[in-house]
Amino acid sequence: CKMQKKTNVYEWIKTWLDTYVQDYKAPKTYKSYLNATMLMVRTHPELKTMYLDEMTELYAQNLLRDLAPTYSYSQLNVIRVVFNQAFDKAASNGLIRQSPIRRLEIPKNARKGNVLALTRVQEEAVIEAASHVYLGHVAIFLLETGLRRCELVNLKWSDFNQAREEIYVRKSKTAAGIRVVPLTHCALRILLVEPHTSDPYIFHNKAGNPVNFTNLHRLYERLRKKTGISGITNHIYRHTFATRAVEDNMEVKALSLILGHKDVAFTMQRYVQPDTDFLHEQMRAVEALRDKK
């Protein structure tokens, strides 16, 4: 792609997206980079007139600082990636002598998303509602296994080992996500009654096609309506699985491996939020032990 020597920042980032991202990264990655670019331009319109060689690391860092009170850590991190990669490519294409972006930091006051687990009462309500809605067994399977939605939609019959009562996750978002997941009796029953068609994928919608992200989104919308729990999402099932596992005394290293994490600390910090009822139970248990002394 031929660019004029004097190119503004917005023009170049758009060109970088079209040339280096759109056909080489996952569609959701391209979309997140594009959304981050539009956010930058909407909040800092001078990027449409600022030339590439006028960009400084100080400007980029101040842009992140400006956005931190309003936008999440993850959104700011995508902007940081866009700055780093787009300017590296600008340098390698001879549009600037070298990238001015070296090490951008995410401000500490950036909002960090925190997905809370369902309480035990909420989980019971979801399981009850799931038994009465279309594809509800899929939600229960997610609660029983802790799978990511992308892992579930890619699950094939060849990944199911009935004799060992386990599934093998072959497609995941990380290398650590390639793993064996032992099945609870509930999860195993779901697979055993699932129609086994000639299609390699396990879960299907009414049309006979493999379950997709849209099906899963509509499923949790149905469960929200049925239960009145507005926070139900595909990812909250995973957090709930992790929280219940810790509450039921699963060894943390085992839980981390089942979830497909390489860092046990990450599992505990991000995925485990004990139910307050559980905390009360633990306090009563400690009190009972003291009384016996």
Disulfide bonds with the S-S distance in Angstrom:
none
